Structure formats: structure tokens, C-alpha cells
Amino acid sequence: MNIGHSVKRLFRSNLTALLFNLFLVYLAYTLCRVLFICMNFNSFADHLTWGYFFHLLSSGLVFDTAAIFYTNALFVLLFLLPLHLKEKKGFYKVVRWLFVIVNTIGVSANVIDCVYYQFTGRRTTMSVLQEFAHEENFMGIMFTESLPYLYLFVFVLLIGWAFYYFFAIPERNAGSKAGYYISQFVCLTVAVPVMIAGMRGGVTKATRPITLSNANQYVKQPMDAGAVLNTPFSVLRTWNKKSFVNPDYMSSEEAERLYSPVHYPADSVGEFRPMNVVVFILESFGKQHFGVLNNDLRDGAYRSYTPFLDSLTSESYTFRYSYSNGRKSIDGMPSVLSSIPNFVEPFFLTPAALNEVSGIAGELTKNKGYQSAFFHGAMNGSMGFQAFANATGFQTYWGRTEYNADDRYDGDKDFDGTWAIWDEEFLQFFCDKMTEFKEPFVTSVFTASSHPPFALPERYKGVFPKGDDPLVECIGYTDNAMRLFFEKAKKQPWFEHTIFVITADHTSRNYEPEYLTSLGYYAVPVIFYAPGLENFKGLDEHRIAQQIDIMPTVLGLLRYDRPYVAFGQDVFGVPEEELFAVHYLPAGGIYQFLKGDYMIAFDGKTVQHAYRFRTDRLLQHDVLNSMPQDTLNMMKAELQSIIQQYMERMNGNQLVYKAE
């Protein structure tokens, strides 16, 4: 008997050929995970050991199994189907190309997230595909964005070639038909429950299909969940899923006792102040770019890329502890303008986006006769901003189309070639248009130039400081554009009776250690500048502020006298110890809640971690087991109340105040 031939026949059986091919996919997914960790190394550097590295790789196999079994279910069926059709010439040629195409797409998705994760802090889900579905320049943007990462295309092509070259084709069956059918049927019968168990993530009766949040049980920090997950799994698990599910933590009465998003005017509110309101949402301006907000670091020698905005804070009221409520542009706009945080999925992309929605513009336009307008220098309709601006109460929208129609400017000669009109020209346009408006008015502008591919107008190349991140040169450019805006604005008749609010939509690729944490990725400036209000300035070292606080705080400064719905707080109308910040980490389905001196990380069921965030900026010391139990219980209950009322109002179309 030829033993070598027998071994070869064994390896080339349907079952062993199938297992070898699946092994190739597992190997490819593991290589993608190594690449992911390497390209996002700053997110893990402070706590990544060799032991933890291999733990992440092995833990990821649970989620890889689910994704691989889902995407290769047809492939497995074709390999084990008990039919002689498989013995025909050409059958496995078709199966081979099916295998290569499907799994190369899966690898491509993982590789794309190696880059995209740097900006979002999450694996791509179905909502991301929805986010760009109507972007007219999507293919052009993708091409421009991908140019610096051509080596990743090479990586994907090599993996695809390996799938094709090493694909194992079983030998044709030379035995009896009866034995053939029996063996194939037995293999298929065993494979079905194994596949189901792999898709579900376990075999016990108590096992539910694993979801994105299950990644938290394998990681030290919530942000690490992205390294355990894979992109095909994240997309599949969010396919056709309801975003907002009411958790029913407590009775409605108990929830409202702990926290209520309905704001009522105080009896002593006083006479309404009809001041103008101007809200700047600056693309990617993390707090790490500011010098004045980090003057307690590096012995006061912290490098700043925002000299003008640093100087403006001396005339403004700003906060040491200020945070965003999301990680993407489409999270920032609802948070800032309508006091709606991002929980689970971006509000724009859920059925709740069709709800009645209020906001700063809606309240002031409808009830106080303000003129309102939203400005964004991109193509009209981009990112869904125009639709949301209209829904939240802005009367008009001024975008690239309107800019091009204004003969005072050079139209598309000022287009950056990828996203929008350059910030300098568009902010000048913004100022000019407000001078034409009837007072009082409420406006907002969303800048665009501090964004990949990090281009600058020719006249400004080499002018602004550079750093390890190419974004910072663009930050300097937009900071200068803000300087030129305020130079012009100070000469306008409306300037002295205007409240300016300056914040960011989100942070970007953080590089300073203090900002490479699950909290640092949400650290953005919140600045209130009101030149007409006396003694309204200073750096607040204690209060907590967040994007969703902007709407109620502005309405509080105006002495607004009508009830409204907002998930944030008036930072000047609430006792300091009652202020909080909340945000959702989609990488692992974690809610982070800050109040007083503590931050807790809550996975929807239990508190996973707790930190003294003011003194432990690197979040290295988990105090879950040592913090006061009554403080922990109260923070958990208040957070549960916020989550529950958010879900109830999203599902019940209760985002606008209606008198009973």
C-alpha cells in the first residue's frame, strides 16, 4: 500500500480540503488583526504587552468564527453537498472563485477599518454604509482618501492571490456511490450544528448570538474592543437591527425623578434677552490641539496649534473638562444644535430621524421670531446636514451652491478639490451673510478644511506649524481663518450683542498620551464668547461641559422662558456637583458617564470600570472596587435613567415639548 498516496488522498478529501480552505481565511483575518493593531498602535501602546497582544489575537477568533461561518455558509454547503454534481469538471472552478471573491471582500473590509478606526474609534457597521449612501462625490472622496495607503491595496491583492493559489480542490471520488453519499451526508449533518454554534458564539442553551458588546469581556479597556472584533462581523450584526431598544431599568416615575430631559424656565428667569447666537462647529478640533486648555501639562510648555483661539479664550468662558457626545461629524451636529447625544447609532441614520426635532434654531425661530440659517461649504445635501438643519428649525441652508452664486467670491475656484470651499473664504462669506440678516438671528457654521487629505491653499503651504500628524497644519490654517473672521465680525453692527459658541464636531487621530484614552477621544473645546456680557470670561477648572449642554446653556443665557426638551444641562443654571457628561463607545457598546470626580463605564447591564478621571488622566487605575458604593449606585441609576428616557423618547417621538 502506498502510504504517501493515502495521506494525499486523505488531505484531498472534501472535508480536509474544506478545513484547509477555511484555515486560509482564519489566517487572513488574523493577519488583518495584527495589521489593525500595528496601524492603531497609539491606542494600545500604554498597556499592550506581548501576553495581551496574543490574548487579543486568540479572543478575536470567537468573532472571526462567526463572521467566517456566515460569509462562507454557501461555500461549505457546496463542498459537503451529497451530490455527484460536484464531480463534474468545472464545479470547483466556480466554487474557487466564489471563495476568493467573498473572502477578499471580507479582508478588504477589515483593512479599510485599519485606517477608518483612527477617526471613528469603532469598527464599521451598517450605519456607516448608510451614512455615505447619498454622498454624490463618494467615489472621488474614497479615491483621494486612499492614495496615502496604496500599500494596503497591495496587501489585499496578495491575500486574494493566496486564496486562489493555495485553494485546495478535493480529488474526484473513485469509490462506491453509496459510500460517497453516506460520508458526505454525515459530514454535512455534523457541519450544520457546528456552523450554527460558530455563528452564535457558543453551544450552551444560555448562549445568545454574540454581538459587538461581547467583545468587552475579552479586553482591558473598552477602546480595545475594536481589536477583538472584525468588520464583516460588525456589519452583519447590525444589519436590519433596531437601534433604540427600551431597557426598562425602572419605572417612568423613578426615571424622571433621577433625571428629566424636559427643561422648564425658572420663576426668576427675568426678561428675555434677544441676543444673536452664532455656533461654530470646527471639524476635528480636539482639545489636544489647544495650548491654553493643556497649560497644566509638560510644565507649561505644551505645544499649541491654535494661537488665535488660545488668545480668544482670555475673553471667553471655557472649560477644562469638556467633551463631545460622539466620534463622527454626523454625531456632532445633533449634539451641538439639538442636545441629542449619540447612543448606539448616529441619530441621522435611524428611524428616529423622522421624529419632530427641536433645537436652538427651532426654539428661537418659532417662539422668538429669530432669523435662522445653517452654513456648510460642501455640496448641498452632503452628510445629511441640510436635511437635519431643516428638521431642527433652520429656515435656510447656505452651502457650496449658494457660495458659487455669490459674485463677491470666486465660486469653485475656492473649492478644495475634495470636500468643500476653503474655510477662510467660506467664513468670510458667513460673516457677510449675517450682516445682511435681520436681528436677532441664530446661525451655525460647520467648517471643513481640517480634514483628510489635509490639503491647504497654495499660498498657505509651509506657513503653519507641522507635527507628527498632518492634520495639525490644517488646524493652524482654520485657526487663522477664525482670526480673519473675527477681525471682520468685530466691525459689524451685530457683533457686540452676539453670543458666539465654539466647539468641535469630534476629535481626530489623537497623539498626546492624555488623549489616547477612552475619555480623551471625546475631549473637545466648549467655548462661550459674548463680548456684550460683562465679566463673562475665564477658564473653569471644575465644571463639566459637553456638546449637548450648548443648547440649554445658550437658552439659559438668553433667559428663554418656554419649556423644551434637551438631554444636556444649562452649565450655569445647575449646581456644579450635578453636572455630568455622557457618551457611547460603539467599539464595545459602552456608556461612559462622568460626574463629580468619577467616570464609570457601563455596558448596559453592569459597571465594568471606574476611574478618578480628574487626577488619573491616563485612566490607569480602576477604582471600581474602592469608590464609595453609594456614589457608584447613584451614578449607575442616573445613567440608566438617561439611557431609558432617551430610548423611550426616540421610539415614542417625544423630542419636542408638548404640554399635557
DAJOMO-V270248 format. One record per pair of residues at least 6 apart in sequence whose C-alpha atoms are under 8 Angstrom apart, sorted by the first residue. I is the first residue (numbers start at 1). GAP is how many residues later the second one is. D is the distance in Angstrom with one decimal. If there is no record, write none. Layout:
I/GAP/D
I/GAP/D
//
This chain:
9/162/7.1
10/6/7.1
11/6/6.4
12/156/7.3
12/157/6.8
12/158/4.4
12/159/5.6
13/157/5.1
13/158/6.4
14/65/6.4
14/66/6.8
14/155/7.9
14/156/5.3
14/157/7.9
15/64/7.8
15/65/7.4
15/172/7.3
17/151/5.2
17/152/6.3
17/153/5.8
18/58/7.2
18/61/6.8
18/150/7.4
20/148/6.9
21/142/7.9
21/145/8.0
21/146/6.0
21/147/6.3
22/46/7.9
24/139/7.0
25/43/7.4
25/78/7.0
25/138/7.9
26/35/7.8
26/38/7.1
26/39/7.9
26/42/7.7
28/79/7.1
28/131/6.9
29/35/7.0
29/78/6.7
29/81/7.8
29/201/8.0
30/27/6.7
32/75/7.1
32/78/6.3
32/79/6.4
33/24/7.1
33/77/7.9
33/194/6.5
33/195/7.8
33/197/7.8
34/23/7.7
35/76/7.9
35/79/7.1
36/75/7.4
36/77/7.6
36/78/4.7
36/191/6.9
37/7/7.7
37/77/8.0
37/190/6.4
39/75/6.3
39/76/7.3
40/74/7.1
40/77/7.9
40/78/6.7
42/469/7.1
42/474/6.9
43/180/7.7
43/181/7.8
43/473/5.7
43/474/7.2
44/180/7.2
56/162/7.4
56/163/7.5
56/171/6.8
56/172/5.7
57/171/7.0
59/159/6.4
59/169/6.3
60/167/7.5
60/168/4.4
60/169/6.1
60/170/7.7
62/136/7.7
62/139/6.4
63/138/7.4
63/165/7.4
63/166/6.0
63/167/6.8
63/170/6.7
64/165/7.6
64/166/6.6
64/169/7.3
65/133/5.7
65/134/6.8
65/136/7.9
66/132/5.2
66/133/4.0
66/134/6.8
66/135/6.5
66/167/6.9
67/132/7.1
67/163/7.8
67/165/6.0
67/166/4.8
67/169/7.8
69/126/6.0
69/129/6.7
69/130/6.2
70/129/6.5
71/31/7.0
71/32/7.6
72/27/7.5
72/30/7.7
72/31/8.0
73/122/7.9
75/20/6.9
75/23/7.4
75/24/6.6
77/111/7.6
78/8/8.0
78/17/7.5
79/7/7.9
80/104/5.7
80/105/7.5
80/107/6.7
80/108/5.6
81/103/6.6
81/104/7.4
81/107/6.9
82/98/7.6
82/99/5.3
82/100/7.9
82/102/5.0
82/103/5.7
83/98/7.2
85/6/7.7
86/6/7.4
87/85/5.9
87/86/7.2
92/77/6.8
96/68/7.0
96/71/6.9
97/67/7.6
99/64/7.7
100/60/6.2
100/63/5.6
100/64/6.0
101/59/7.8
103/57/7.9
104/52/7.1
104/55/7.2
104/56/5.5
106/125/7.6
106/126/5.9
107/49/6.8
107/52/7.9
108/48/6.2
109/122/5.9
109/123/6.7
110/120/6.3
110/121/5.2
110/122/7.3
111/41/7.0
111/45/7.7
113/10/6.3
113/11/6.7
113/118/7.1
117/6/6.3
117/7/7.9
118/390/7.3
118/391/5.6
119/208/7.4
119/209/7.6
119/388/7.8
119/389/5.3
119/390/5.8
120/207/5.3
120/208/6.1
120/388/7.9
121/102/7.2
121/105/7.6
121/206/7.0
121/464/7.8
121/465/7.6
121/466/6.4
122/104/6.0
122/463/7.7
122/464/5.7
122/465/4.3
123/103/6.0
123/106/7.5
123/107/7.1
123/108/5.8
123/111/6.5
123/464/6.3
124/107/5.9
124/110/6.5
124/111/6.6
125/106/7.4
125/109/5.3
125/110/4.4
125/111/7.8
125/113/6.1
126/108/7.9
126/109/5.2
126/110/7.8
126/112/5.8
126/113/5.9
127/218/6.9
127/219/7.4
127/222/6.3
130/219/6.8
131/218/6.8
131/252/6.8
132/6/6.9
132/251/7.0
134/248/7.8
134/249/7.9
135/246/8.0
135/247/5.9
135/248/6.7
136/246/7.7
140/278/7.4
141/277/6.1
141/278/7.6
144/274/7.5
144/309/6.9
145/307/6.7
145/308/6.0
173/7/7.5
197/6/5.2
199/10/7.1
200/7/7.3
200/8/6.4
200/9/4.0
200/10/5.8
201/6/7.3
201/7/7.7
201/8/6.0
201/9/5.5
202/6/7.8
202/7/7.9
211/26/6.4
212/17/7.3
212/22/6.6
212/25/7.4
212/375/7.4
212/376/6.0
212/377/6.7
213/374/7.9
213/375/4.8
213/376/4.9
213/377/7.5
213/390/7.3
214/374/7.4
215/10/5.4
215/13/6.3
215/14/6.7
215/373/6.2
216/6/6.2
216/9/5.9
216/372/5.7
218/7/7.8
218/10/7.7
219/6/6.3
219/9/7.9
221/297/7.8
222/296/7.0
222/363/7.4
222/365/7.1
222/366/5.7
222/368/6.8
223/294/7.7
223/295/5.8
223/362/7.4
223/364/6.2
223/365/7.0
224/363/7.7
225/362/5.6
225/363/5.3
226/361/5.4
226/362/7.3
243/101/6.3
243/102/6.2
243/107/6.8
244/100/7.3
244/403/5.5
244/406/7.1
244/407/6.9
245/402/6.1
246/398/5.9
246/401/5.3
246/402/6.0
247/397/6.1
247/400/8.0
248/396/6.5
249/391/6.5
249/392/7.4
249/395/6.9
250/391/7.7
255/383/7.8
255/385/8.0
255/386/4.7
255/387/7.7
255/389/7.6
255/390/7.3
256/385/7.3
258/379/7.6
258/380/5.7
258/383/6.6
259/379/6.6
259/382/6.3
259/383/6.6
260/307/7.9
260/382/7.8
260/385/7.9
261/304/5.5
261/305/5.2
261/306/4.8
261/307/7.3
261/384/8.0
262/301/6.9
262/302/5.8
262/303/4.6
262/304/6.4
262/305/7.9
262/395/7.2
263/300/5.3
263/301/5.4
263/302/6.1
263/303/7.0
264/297/7.9
264/298/6.6
264/299/4.5
264/300/7.0
265/295/7.0
265/296/5.2
265/297/6.0
265/298/6.2
266/295/7.9
269/290/5.6
269/291/7.6
269/292/6.9
270/289/6.5
271/288/6.6
272/286/5.9
272/287/4.9
272/288/5.8
272/289/7.0
273/284/7.9
273/285/4.8
273/286/6.2
273/287/7.9
274/166/6.2
274/284/6.6
275/165/6.1
275/166/7.9
275/222/5.4
275/223/5.4
275/224/6.8
275/283/6.8
276/163/6.9
276/164/5.0
276/165/5.0
276/166/5.7
276/218/7.6
276/221/6.3
276/222/4.4
276/223/6.1
277/164/6.4
277/165/4.6
277/166/6.3
277/221/5.7
277/222/4.9
277/223/6.0
277/224/7.8
277/277/8.0
278/164/5.9
278/165/5.0
278/166/5.6
278/220/7.1
278/221/6.2
278/222/4.8
278/223/6.2
279/164/6.3
279/165/4.5
279/166/6.5
279/221/5.9
279/222/4.7
279/223/6.1
279/224/7.9
280/164/5.8
280/165/5.2
280/166/6.3
280/167/7.8
280/220/7.6
280/221/6.0
280/222/4.8
280/223/6.2
280/224/7.7
281/51/8.0
281/52/7.8
281/163/7.4
281/164/6.2
281/165/4.8
281/166/6.5
281/221/6.4
281/222/5.3
281/223/4.9
281/224/5.7
282/164/6.0
282/165/5.2
282/166/7.5
282/220/7.5
282/221/6.1
282/222/4.4
282/223/6.1
283/46/7.6
283/163/7.0
283/164/5.6
283/165/5.7
283/166/7.4
283/167/5.8
283/168/6.9
283/221/5.8
283/222/5.7
283/223/7.1
284/166/6.4
284/167/7.1
284/220/6.1
284/221/6.3
284/222/5.3
284/223/4.9
284/224/5.3
285/165/7.9
285/190/7.0
285/218/7.7
285/219/5.2
285/220/7.5
285/221/6.9
285/222/5.9
285/223/7.5
285/239/6.7
285/240/7.7
286/218/6.8
286/220/6.6
286/221/4.3
286/222/6.6
286/224/8.0
286/236/8.0
286/237/6.1
286/238/4.7
286/239/6.9
287/6/6.8
287/220/7.6
287/236/5.5
287/237/4.6
287/238/5.4
288/6/7.3
288/222/7.5
288/224/7.0
288/227/6.8
288/235/7.7
288/236/8.0
289/14/7.9
289/15/5.7
289/16/5.5
289/17/6.5
289/183/7.5
289/186/7.8
290/13/7.9
290/14/5.1
290/15/6.2
290/16/5.6
290/17/7.9
290/19/7.9
290/20/6.5
291/11/6.0
291/12/6.1
291/13/4.2
291/14/7.3
291/15/7.1
291/16/7.7
291/19/6.5
292/12/7.9
292/18/5.6
292/21/7.9
293/26/7.9
293/27/6.1
294/6/7.8
294/8/6.5
295/6/7.3
295/7/6.4
305/160/7.1
305/167/6.5
305/168/7.8
305/170/6.6
305/171/5.5
306/169/7.0
306/170/5.9
306/173/5.6
307/169/8.0
307/172/7.3
308/171/6.2
308/172/6.7
308/174/7.6
308/175/6.0
309/170/6.6
309/173/7.8
309/174/7.8
313/214/7.3
313/216/7.9
313/224/7.7
313/225/7.3
313/226/7.6
314/223/6.8
314/224/6.5
315/214/6.9
315/216/7.6
315/221/7.8
315/222/5.5
315/223/7.3
316/211/6.6
316/212/5.7
316/213/4.5
316/214/7.0
316/220/6.5
316/221/4.3
316/222/6.2
317/210/5.9
317/211/5.1
317/212/6.3
317/219/6.1
317/220/4.2
317/221/4.9
317/222/6.0
317/223/7.3
318/207/7.6
318/208/6.0
318/209/4.5
318/210/6.3
318/219/7.5
318/220/6.4
318/221/5.1
318/222/6.1
319/206/7.3
319/207/6.5
319/208/7.2
319/220/5.5
319/221/4.7
319/222/6.4
319/223/7.8
319/224/6.9
319/225/7.3
319/226/6.9
320/219/6.7
320/220/6.0
320/221/5.2
320/222/7.2
320/223/7.9
320/224/7.9
321/202/7.7
321/220/7.3
321/221/7.2
321/222/6.8
321/223/5.2
321/224/6.3
322/201/6.0
322/202/6.0
322/203/5.9
322/204/6.1
322/222/5.9
322/223/4.6
322/224/5.2
322/225/8.0
323/199/5.2
323/200/4.5
323/201/5.1
323/202/7.1
323/203/7.7
323/222/6.5
323/223/4.6
323/224/6.5
323/258/7.2
324/8/7.3
324/11/7.9
324/180/7.7
324/181/7.2
324/182/6.1
324/198/5.1
324/199/6.3
324/200/5.9
324/222/5.7
324/223/5.3
324/259/7.5
325/6/7.1
325/7/7.0
325/10/6.4
325/16/5.2
325/17/6.0
325/197/7.0
325/221/7.0
325/222/6.2
325/223/7.2
325/257/6.7
325/258/4.9
325/259/7.4
326/6/6.3
326/15/7.0
326/16/5.5
326/179/8.0
326/180/6.6
326/196/7.1
326/257/6.5
326/258/7.0
327/178/7.8
327/179/5.2
327/180/6.8
327/194/7.7
327/195/7.0
328/177/6.8
328/178/5.9
329/176/5.3
329/177/6.6
330/16/6.7
330/17/8.0
330/18/6.8
330/53/7.0
330/54/7.9
330/55/7.7
331/10/7.2
331/11/5.8
331/15/5.7
331/16/7.1
331/17/7.9
331/174/7.3
332/172/7.5
332/173/4.4
332/174/6.5
332/215/7.7
333/52/7.8
333/172/6.9
334/6/5.3
334/7/7.0
334/13/7.5
334/54/7.9
335/6/5.0
335/7/7.3
335/212/5.6
335/213/4.9
336/211/5.0
336/212/5.5
336/213/7.7
336/214/6.0
336/215/6.8
337/22/5.5
337/23/5.8
337/24/7.6
337/55/7.9
337/211/7.8
337/213/7.4
337/214/6.2
338/19/7.5
338/20/6.1
338/21/3.9
338/22/6.4
338/54/7.0
338/210/7.3
338/213/6.5
338/228/6.9
339/20/7.0
339/208/7.2
339/209/4.0
339/210/6.6
339/211/7.2
339/212/6.0
339/213/7.7
339/227/5.1
339/228/5.5
339/229/5.8
340/7/8.0
340/208/6.2
340/226/6.9
340/227/6.1
340/228/7.9
341/207/6.4
341/226/7.4
341/242/7.1
342/241/7.0
342/242/6.7
343/240/7.2
343/241/5.5
344/240/6.8
344/242/6.4
344/245/7.1
345/241/7.9
347/6/6.0
348/36/7.4
348/40/7.5
352/298/5.6
352/299/6.7
352/301/7.2
355/295/7.7
355/298/5.2
355/299/7.7
355/300/7.2
356/35/7.4
356/297/6.6
356/298/7.5
356/299/6.3
356/300/6.3
357/34/6.3
357/35/5.3
357/298/5.5
357/299/5.9
358/33/7.7
358/34/5.0
358/35/6.6
358/207/7.6
358/297/6.9
358/298/5.8
359/33/5.5
359/34/6.9
359/192/6.9
360/33/8.0
360/82/7.8
360/191/5.6
360/194/8.0
360/195/7.5
361/11/6.2
361/31/6.7
361/32/5.1
361/33/5.5
361/81/6.2
361/82/7.6
362/30/5.7
362/31/3.8
362/32/6.6
363/30/7.6
363/201/7.9
364/6/5.6
364/78/7.6
365/6/6.1
365/7/6.6
365/28/7.1
365/29/7.7
366/27/7.9
369/71/7.9
370/69/7.1
370/70/5.3
370/71/4.9
370/72/6.5
371/24/7.2
371/66/7.2
371/67/6.6
371/68/7.1
371/69/6.6
371/70/4.5
371/71/6.3
372/21/7.8
372/22/5.1
372/23/5.4
372/24/6.7
372/69/5.6
372/70/4.8
372/71/5.5
373/21/5.3
373/22/5.8
373/23/4.7
373/24/5.7
373/25/7.2
373/69/6.8
373/70/4.9
373/71/6.8
374/15/6.5
374/20/6.4
374/22/6.4
374/23/4.9
374/24/6.1
374/69/5.6
374/70/5.0
374/71/6.0
375/22/6.0
375/23/4.7
375/24/5.8
375/55/7.2
375/68/7.7
375/69/6.1
375/70/4.5
375/71/6.3
376/21/8.0
376/22/6.4
376/23/5.0
376/24/7.3
376/69/5.8
376/70/5.2
376/71/6.6
376/72/7.8
377/21/7.7
377/22/4.8
377/23/4.9
377/26/7.7
377/43/4.9
377/44/5.0
377/45/7.7
377/46/7.8
377/49/6.4
377/69/7.7
377/70/7.2
377/71/7.1
378/21/5.9
378/22/5.3
378/41/5.8
378/42/4.0
378/43/6.5
378/70/7.7
379/20/6.3
379/21/5.2
379/22/6.7
379/40/7.8
379/41/6.8
380/6/6.7
380/18/8.0
380/19/5.4
380/20/6.3
380/21/6.5
381/6/7.0
386/11/6.5
389/8/7.4
390/6/7.5
390/7/7.8
400/20/7.0
400/21/6.7
403/6/7.3
403/8/6.2
403/23/7.7
403/26/7.4
404/6/7.1
404/7/3.9
404/8/6.3
405/6/7.1
409/16/7.9
409/20/8.0
412/9/7.3
414/7/5.4
414/8/5.9
414/11/7.2
415/6/4.2
415/7/6.0
416/6/5.8
416/33/7.8
416/39/7.3
416/40/7.8
416/41/7.6
419/29/7.0
419/30/7.9
420/28/6.3
420/29/7.4
421/27/7.8
421/28/8.0
422/26/7.4
422/27/6.0
422/35/7.8
423/24/6.1
423/25/6.5
423/26/5.8
423/55/6.3
423/58/6.3
424/54/7.0
424/56/7.9
424/57/4.5
424/58/7.5
424/60/7.5
424/61/7.7
427/54/7.1
427/55/7.5
427/58/6.0
428/56/7.8
428/57/5.9
428/60/7.8
430/15/7.6
431/54/6.9
431/57/7.4
431/58/6.4
435/57/6.8
435/58/7.8
435/59/7.3
439/55/7.7
449/6/7.6
449/7/7.8
449/25/6.6
449/29/6.9
450/21/6.3
450/24/4.8
450/25/5.6
450/27/7.9
450/28/6.8
451/20/6.8
451/23/7.5
452/19/7.3
454/16/6.5
454/17/5.9
454/19/7.9
454/20/6.2
455/19/7.4
456/18/6.9
456/21/7.7
460/17/7.7
464/9/5.5
464/10/8.0
464/12/5.7
464/13/6.7
465/7/7.4
465/8/5.8
465/11/7.1
466/6/6.2
466/7/5.2
467/6/7.4
469/40/7.8
469/42/7.8
489/6/6.1
490/6/7.8
495/36/7.8
496/34/7.6
496/35/5.6
496/36/4.9
497/33/7.5
497/34/7.3
497/35/5.4
498/32/6.1
498/33/7.3
498/34/7.1
499/29/7.0
499/30/5.9
499/31/4.5
499/32/7.6
499/55/7.9
500/28/5.9
500/29/4.9
500/30/6.1
501/25/7.3
501/26/5.6
501/27/4.7
501/28/6.2
501/49/7.9
502/23/7.3
502/24/6.0
502/25/5.0
502/26/6.6
502/27/8.0
503/21/6.7
503/22/5.2
503/23/4.9
503/24/6.4
503/44/7.7
504/20/6.0
504/21/6.6
504/22/7.8
506/16/6.8
506/17/8.0
506/18/6.6
507/14/6.0
507/15/6.3
507/16/6.8
507/17/6.4
508/13/7.6
510/6/6.0
510/11/7.0
513/105/7.1
514/6/6.4
514/103/5.8
514/104/5.5
515/6/5.9
515/8/7.4
515/103/7.9
516/102/7.8
517/101/6.4
517/102/7.0
518/67/7.9
519/73/8.0
526/19/7.2
526/20/7.2
526/21/7.3
529/7/7.8
529/8/7.7
530/6/7.0
542/34/7.6
543/28/7.5
543/33/5.7
543/34/7.9
543/36/6.9
544/27/7.8
544/32/7.8
544/35/5.9
544/36/6.0
544/37/6.7
544/51/7.8
545/26/6.7
545/34/7.5
545/35/7.3
545/36/6.7
546/22/7.7
546/35/6.0
547/21/7.9
548/18/7.5
548/19/6.5
548/20/4.6
548/21/7.4
549/18/7.8
549/19/4.4
549/20/4.9
549/21/6.0
549/22/6.7
550/18/7.7
550/20/7.6
551/15/7.5
551/17/7.7
551/19/7.9
552/14/6.8
552/16/6.7
552/17/5.7
552/18/4.8
553/16/6.8
553/17/4.0
553/18/5.9
553/19/6.8
553/20/7.8
554/16/7.7
556/14/6.3
556/16/7.8
556/17/7.2
563/94/6.7
564/92/6.5
564/93/5.0
565/90/6.1
565/91/5.6
565/92/5.6
566/89/7.9
567/79/8.0
569/10/7.3
571/8/7.0
577/18/7.4
577/19/5.8
578/17/7.2
578/18/7.6
579/16/6.4
579/17/7.6
580/13/7.1
580/14/5.3
580/15/4.6
580/16/7.5
581/12/5.8
581/13/5.1
581/14/6.9
582/9/7.0
582/10/5.6
582/11/4.6
582/12/6.4
583/8/5.8
583/9/5.5
583/10/6.9
584/6/5.7
584/7/4.5
584/8/6.2
585/6/6.1
585/7/7.4
588/15/8.0
589/14/6.1
589/15/7.9
590/11/6.2
590/12/5.5
590/13/4.6
590/14/7.2
591/10/5.7
591/11/5.1
591/12/6.2
591/13/7.4
592/7/6.7
592/8/5.7
592/9/4.6
592/10/6.4
593/6/5.4
593/7/5.4
593/8/6.7
593/9/7.9
593/42/7.7
593/46/6.8
594/6/6.7
595/40/7.4
597/15/5.6
597/16/6.5
597/17/6.2
598/12/6.8
598/13/5.6
598/14/4.6
598/15/5.9
598/16/7.8
599/11/5.5
599/12/5.3
599/13/6.4
599/14/6.1
600/7/6.6
600/8/7.5
600/9/5.7
600/10/4.3
600/11/6.6
600/35/7.8
600/36/7.9
601/6/5.7
601/7/5.5
601/8/5.1
601/9/6.3
602/6/5.8
602/7/7.5
602/34/7.8
607/29/7.4
608/16/7.8
609/13/6.1
609/14/7.4
609/15/5.6
610/12/5.4
610/13/5.3
610/14/4.6
611/8/6.2
611/10/6.4
611/11/5.3
611/12/5.5
611/13/7.2
612/7/7.8
612/11/7.4
613/6/6.7
648/6/7.9
649/6/6.1
//
